[in-house]
Amino acid sequence: MAQLTEALAKIAQMQAEQADAVKQGELEEIRDRTLASLRLGKQAPGYKAAKLALDKFIEELNGSTHQPP
């Protein structure tokens, strides 16, 4: 799970460094590279949990799930 935390930090850092929004495709490429680095099968519970978390994070960055608190 440390790799998941690092991946989330990398995505957040990229978003903060860029004035324009990061394109969806770029975030998905980062997600895919990060998941590949886990060296887990796509059916492994850890892989699935990491993918869900990264997908949710990407949605939040893109504002597609923005809801008021």
The first five atom37 places (N, CA, C, CB, O) and aatype in JSON, in Angstrom:
{
  "aatype": [12, 0, 5, 10, 16, 6, 0, 10, 0, 11, 9, 0, 5, 12, 5, 0, 6, 5, 0, 3, 0, 19, 11, 5, 7, 6, 10, 6, 6, 9, 1, 3, 1, 16, 10, 0, 15, 10, 1, 10, 7, 11, 5, 0, 14, 7, 18, 11, 0, 0, 11, 10, 0, 10, 3, 11, 13, 9, 6, 6, 10, 2, 7, 15, 16, 8, 5, 14, 14],
  "atom_mask": [
    [1, 1, 1, 1, 1],
    [1, 1, 1, 1, 1],
    [1, 1, 1, 1, 1],
    [1, 1, 1, 1, 1],
    [1, 1, 1, 1, 1],
    [1, 1, 1, 1, 1],
    [1, 1, 1, 1, 1],
    [1, 1, 1, 1, 1],
    [1, 1, 1, 1, 1],
    [1, 1, 1, 1, 1],
    [1, 1, 1, 1, 1],
    [1, 1, 1, 1, 1],
    [1, 1, 1, 1, 1],
    [1, 1, 1, 1, 1],
    [1, 1, 1, 1, 1],
    [1, 1, 1, 1, 1],
    [1, 1, 1, 1, 1],
    [1, 1, 1, 1, 1],
    [1, 1, 1, 1, 1],
    [1, 1, 1, 1, 1],
    [1, 1, 1, 1, 1],
    [1, 1, 1, 1, 1],
    [1, 1, 1, 1, 1],
    [1, 1, 1, 1, 1],
    [1, 1, 1, 0, 1],
    [1, 1, 1, 1, 1],
    [1, 1, 1, 1, 1],
    [1, 1, 1, 1, 1],
    [1, 1, 1, 1, 1],
    [1, 1, 1, 1, 1],
    [1, 1, 1, 1, 1],
    [1, 1, 1, 1, 1],
    [1, 1, 1, 1, 1],
    [1, 1, 1, 1, 1],
    [1, 1, 1, 1, 1],
    [1, 1, 1, 1, 1],
    [1, 1, 1, 1, 1],
    [1, 1, 1, 1, 1],
    [1, 1, 1, 1, 1],
    [1, 1, 1, 1, 1],
    [1, 1, 1, 0, 1],
    [1, 1, 1, 1, 1],
    [1, 1, 1, 1, 1],
    [1, 1, 1, 1, 1],
    [1, 1, 1, 1, 1],
    [1, 1, 1, 0, 1],
    [1, 1, 1, 1, 1],
    [1, 1, 1, 1, 1],
    [1, 1, 1, 1, 1],
    [1, 1, 1, 1, 1],
    [1, 1, 1, 1, 1],
    [1, 1, 1, 1, 1],
    [1, 1, 1, 1, 1],
    [1, 1, 1, 1, 1],
    [1, 1, 1, 1, 1],
    [1, 1, 1, 1, 1],
    [1, 1, 1, 1, 1],
    [1, 1, 1, 1, 1],
    [1, 1, 1, 1, 1],
    [1, 1, 1, 1, 1],
    [1, 1, 1, 1, 1],
    [1, 1, 1, 1, 1],
    [1, 1, 1, 0, 1],
    [1, 1, 1, 1, 1],
    [1, 1, 1, 1, 1],
    [1, 1, 1, 1, 1],
    [1, 1, 1, 1, 1],
    [1, 1, 1, 1, 1],
    [1, 1, 1, 1, 1]
  ],
  "atom_positions": [
    [[0.81, -1.19, 0.0], [0.0, 0.0, 0.0], [0.86, 1.26, 0.0], [-0.92, -0.01, 1.19], [0.36, 2.35, -0.3]],
    [[2.13, 1.13, 0.33], [3.03, 2.28, 0.28], [3.12, 2.8, -1.15], [4.43, 1.92, 0.82], [3.21, 4.0, -1.38]],
    [[3.11, 1.88, -2.11], [3.18, 2.29, -3.52], [1.92, 3.06, -3.91], [3.37, 1.07, -4.44], [1.99, 3.99, -4.71]],
    [[0.78, 2.67, -3.36], [-0.46, 3.38, -3.64], [-0.37, 4.81, -3.1], [-1.68, 2.65, -3.02], [-0.76, 5.76, -3.78]],
    [[0.16, 4.95, -1.9], [0.33, 6.27, -1.31], [1.27, 7.12, -2.15], [0.85, 6.16, 0.13], [1.01, 8.31, -2.37]],
    [[2.36, 6.52, -2.62], [3.31, 7.24, -3.48], [2.64, 7.66, -4.78], [4.55, 6.38, -3.77], [2.86, 8.77, -5.26]],
    [[1.83, 6.78, -5.35], [1.15, 7.09, -6.61], [0.19, 8.26, -6.42], [0.39, 5.86, -7.13], [0.14, 9.17, -7.25]],
    [[-0.55, 8.23, -5.33], [-1.48, 9.33, -5.06], [-0.72, 10.64, -4.86], [-2.33, 9.02, -3.83], [-1.17, 11.69, -5.31]],
    [[0.42, 10.58, -4.19], [1.23, 11.78, -3.99], [1.76, 12.32, -5.31], [2.39, 11.48, -3.04], [1.78, 13.53, -5.53]],
    [[2.19, 11.41, -6.21], [2.7, 11.83, -7.52], [1.61, 12.52, -8.32], [3.25, 10.63, -8.3], [1.85, 13.55, -8.95]],
    [[0.41, 11.95, -8.3], [-0.7, 12.54, -9.06], [-1.04, 13.91, -8.48], [-1.93, 11.61, -9.02], [-1.27, 14.85, -9.23]],
    [[-1.08, 14.02, -7.16], [-1.4, 15.3, -6.53], [-0.32, 16.34, -6.83], [-1.54, 15.12, -5.01], [-0.64, 17.51, -7.06]],
    [[0.94, 15.92, -6.84], [2.03, 16.84, -7.13], [1.93, 17.34, -8.57], [3.38, 16.16, -6.9], [2.12, 18.53, -8.82]],
    [[1.64, 16.43, -9.51], [1.49, 16.84, -10.9], [0.38, 17.86, -11.05], [1.22, 15.62, -11.79], [0.52, 18.86, -11.76]],
    [[-0.73, 17.62, -10.38], [-1.87, 18.51, -10.48], [-1.52, 19.89, -9.92], [-3.08, 17.92, -9.75], [-1.93, 20.91, -10.48]],
    [[-0.77, 19.93, -8.84], [-0.41, 21.2, -8.22], [0.59, 21.97, -9.06], [0.17, 20.95, -6.84], [0.57, 23.2, -9.07]],
    [[1.48, 21.28, -9.77], [2.52, 21.93, -10.56], [2.0, 22.52, -11.87], [3.62, 20.96, -10.85], [2.61, 23.44, -12.42]],
    [[0.91, 22.02, -12.35], [0.43, 22.46, -13.66], [-0.71, 23.46, -13.49], [-0.04, 21.27, -14.5], [-1.61, 23.25, -12.68]],
    [[-0.66, 24.54, -14.25], [-1.71, 25.54, -14.19], [-2.99, 25.01, -14.84], [-1.26, 26.84, -14.88], [-4.09, 25.27, -14.35]],
    [[-2.85, 24.27, -15.94], [-3.99, 23.7, -16.63], [-4.3, 22.34, -16.03], [-3.72, 23.57, -18.16], [-3.43, 21.71, -15.42]],
    [[-5.52, 21.91, -16.18], [-5.92, 20.59, -15.69], [-5.17, 19.5, -16.44], [-7.45, 20.39, -15.83], [-4.93, 19.61, -17.64]],
    [[-4.82, 18.46, -15.73], [-4.15, 17.31, -16.34], [-5.21, 16.54, -17.14], [-3.46, 16.4, -15.27], [-6.31, 16.31, -16.66]],
    [[-4.85, 16.16, -18.34], [-5.78, 15.44, -19.17], [-6.07, 14.06, -18.59], [-5.24, 15.31, -20.6], [-5.2, 13.43, -17.98]],
    [[-7.29, 13.61, -18.77], [-7.73, 12.3, -18.28], [-6.81, 11.19, -18.75], [-9.17, 12.02, -18.73], [-6.45, 10.31, -17.97]],
    [[-6.42, 11.21, -20.01], [-5.56, 10.17, -20.57], [-4.2, 10.11, -19.89], [0.0, 0.0, 0.0], [-3.66, 9.02, -19.68]],
    [[-3.65, 11.27, -19.54], [-2.36, 11.29, -18.86], [-2.46, 10.66, -17.48], [-1.84, 12.73, -18.75], [-1.58, 9.9, -17.07]],
    [[-3.53, 10.98, -16.76], [-3.71, 10.4, -15.44], [-3.91, 8.88, -15.52], [-4.91, 11.04, -14.73], [-3.41, 8.14, -14.68]],
    [[-4.62, 8.45, -16.53], [-4.85, 7.02, -16.69], [-3.54, 6.3, -17.03], [-5.89, 6.77, -17.78], [-3.33, 5.17, -16.6]],
    [[-2.67, 6.95, -17.8], [-1.36, 6.36, -18.11], [-0.52, 6.21, -16.83], [-0.6, 7.22, -19.15], [0.14, 5.19, -16.62]],
    [[-0.55, 7.23, -15.99], [0.17, 7.17, -14.72], [-0.41, 6.05, -13.86], [0.11, 8.54, -13.97], [0.32, 5.28, -13.25]],
    [[-1.73, 5.98, -13.82], [-2.4, 4.91, -13.06], [-1.95, 3.55, -13.55], [-3.93, 5.03, -13.17], [-1.61, 2.68, -12.74]],
    [[-1.95, 3.36, -14.85], [-1.58, 2.06, -15.43], [-0.13, 1.7, -15.12], [-1.8, 2.07, -16.94], [0.17, 0.56, -14.79]],
    [[0.78, 2.68, -15.22], [2.19, 2.41, -14.89], [2.35, 2.05, -13.42], [3.06, 3.64, -15.22], [3.1, 1.15, -13.06]],
    [[1.62, 2.77, -12.57], [1.7, 2.5, -11.14], [1.17, 1.11, -10.82], [0.91, 3.56, -10.34], [1.77, 0.38, -10.04]],
    [[0.05, 0.75, -11.42], [-0.52, -0.58, -11.18], [0.42, -1.67, -11.69], [-1.89, -0.7, -11.85], [0.55, -2.72, -11.06]],
    [[1.05, -1.43, -12.82], [2.0, -2.42, -13.36], [3.18, -2.59, -12.42], [2.48, -1.99, -14.76], [3.74, -3.69, -12.32]],
    [[3.58, -1.52, -11.74], [4.72, -1.61, -10.83], [4.4, -2.45, -9.59], [5.17, -0.22, -10.42], [5.31, -2.88, -8.89]],
    [[3.13, -2.66, -9.32], [2.74, -3.47, -8.16], [3.04, -4.96, -8.38], [1.26, -3.29, -7.86], [3.15, -5.73, -7.43]],
    [[3.18, -5.32, -9.64], [3.47, -6.71, -10.01], [2.46, -7.69, -9.43], [4.88, -7.08, -9.56], [2.83, -8.75, -8.91]],
    [[1.21, -7.33, -9.52], [0.11, -8.19, -9.1], [-0.74, -8.51, -10.31], [-0.75, -7.51, -7.98], [-0.8, -7.74, -11.27]],
    [[-1.39, -9.65, -10.27], [-2.32, -9.99, -11.33], [-3.54, -9.09, -11.25], [0.0, 0.0, 0.0], [-3.87, -8.58, -10.18]],
    [[-4.21, -8.89, -12.37], [-5.37, -8.0, -12.41], [-6.52, -8.52, -11.55], [-5.83, -7.82, -13.83], [-7.42, -7.75, -11.21]],
    [[-6.51, -9.79, -11.2], [-7.56, -10.35, -10.37], [-7.21, -10.31, -8.88], [-7.85, -11.77, -10.79], [-8.04, -10.65, -8.04]],
    [[-5.99, -9.9, -8.54], [-5.56, -9.86, -7.14], [-6.34, -8.78, -6.38], [-4.03, -9.6, -7.04], [-6.55, -7.69, -6.91]],
    [[-6.76, -9.07, -5.16], [-7.51, -8.08, -4.38], [-6.76, -6.76, -4.2], [-7.86, -8.64, -3.03], [-7.38, -5.69, -4.23]],
    [[-5.45, -6.82, -3.99], [-4.67, -5.6, -3.82], [-4.67, -4.74, -5.08], [0.0, 0.0, 0.0], [-4.74, -3.52, -5.0]],
    [[-4.59, -5.39, -6.24], [-4.62, -4.68, -7.52], [-5.96, -3.98, -7.69], [-4.36, -5.66, -8.71], [-6.03, -2.81, -8.06]],
    [[-7.03, -4.72, -7.42], [-8.37, -4.17, -7.59], [-8.6, -2.98, -6.65], [-9.43, -5.24, -7.35], [-9.18, -1.98, -7.05]],
    [[-8.15, -3.11, -5.41], [-8.32, -2.03, -4.44], [-7.53, -0.79, -4.86], [-7.89, -2.49, -3.03], [-8.02, 0.33, -4.77]],
    [[-6.3, -1.0, -5.31], [-5.47, 0.12, -5.75], [-6.08, 0.8, -6.98], [-4.04, -0.37, -6.07], [-6.1, 2.02, -7.06]],
    [[-6.58, 0.0, -7.92], [-7.19, 0.57, -9.12], [-8.43, 1.39, -8.77], [-7.57, -0.54, -10.12], [-8.61, 2.49, -9.3]],
    [[-9.26, 0.88, -7.89], [-10.45, 1.63, -7.49], [-10.07, 2.95, -6.82], [-11.3, 0.79, -6.54], [-10.67, 3.99, -7.1]],
    [[-9.06, 2.9, -5.94], [-8.63, 4.11, -5.24], [-8.07, 5.13, -6.22], [-7.59, 3.78, -4.17], [-8.38, 6.32, -6.13]],
    [[-7.24, 4.68, -7.15], [-6.65, 5.6, -8.13], [-7.71, 6.17, -9.07], [-5.57, 4.89, -8.95], [-7.67, 7.36, -9.4]],
    [[-8.66, 5.34, -9.48], [-9.74, 5.83, -10.35], [-10.57, 6.89, -9.63], [-10.65, 4.67, -10.79], [-10.93, 7.91, -10.22]],
    [[-10.86, 6.66, -8.35], [-11.63, 7.63, -7.57], [-10.85, 8.93, -7.42], [-11.97, 7.05, -6.2], [-11.42, 10.02, -7.5]],
    [[-9.54, 8.81, -7.21], [-8.69, 9.99, -7.06], [-8.66, 10.8, -8.36], [-7.26, 9.58, -6.66], [-8.73, 12.02, -8.33]],
    [[-8.56, 10.11, -9.49], [-8.56, 10.79, -10.79], [-9.88, 11.51, -11.0], [-8.31, 9.77, -11.93], [-9.9, 12.64, -11.49]],
    [[-10.98, 10.87, -10.63], [-12.29, 11.51, -10.75], [-12.35, 12.79, -9.92], [-13.4, 10.55, -10.32], [-12.86, 13.82, -10.37]],
    [[-11.82, 12.72, -8.71], [-11.8, 13.9, -7.85], [-10.95, 15.02, -8.44], [-11.27, 13.52, -6.46], [-11.35, 16.19, -8.41]],
    [[-9.8, 14.68, -8.98], [-8.95, 15.69, -9.6], [-9.63, 16.36, -10.77], [-7.64, 15.07, -10.05], [-9.49, 17.56, -10.98]],
    [[-10.36, 15.59, -11.54], [-11.04, 16.14, -12.71], [-12.37, 16.8, -12.37], [-11.27, 15.05, -13.72], [-13.02, 17.38, -13.24]],
    [[-12.76, 16.7, -11.11], [-14.0, 17.37, -10.68], [-15.26, 16.68, -11.13], [0.0, 0.0, 0.0], [-16.35, 17.25, -11.0]],
    [[-15.16, 15.46, -11.66], [-16.36, 14.81, -12.16], [-17.23, 14.24, -11.04], [-15.98, 13.7, -13.11], [-18.39, 13.9, -11.28]],
    [[-16.69, 14.14, -9.83], [-17.5, 13.66, -8.71], [-17.57, 14.73, -7.63], [-16.93, 12.36, -8.14], [-17.83, 14.42, -6.47]],
    [[-17.33, 15.99, -8.03], [-17.32, 17.08, -7.06], [-18.71, 17.24, -6.45], [-16.86, 18.4, -7.71], [-19.69, 17.51, -7.15]],
    [[-18.77, 17.05, -5.14], [-20.01, 17.26, -4.4], [-19.7, 18.14, -3.22], [-20.65, 15.91, -3.95], [-18.63, 18.01, -2.62]],
    [[-20.61, 19.02, -2.87], [-20.34, 19.88, -1.72], [-20.25, 19.06, -0.45], [-21.43, 20.93, -1.57], [-20.94, 18.05, -0.32]],
    [[-19.4, 19.47, 0.5], [-19.25, 18.7, 1.74], [-20.48, 18.72, 2.61], [-18.09, 19.22, 2.54], [-20.5, 18.12, 3.68]]
  ]
}
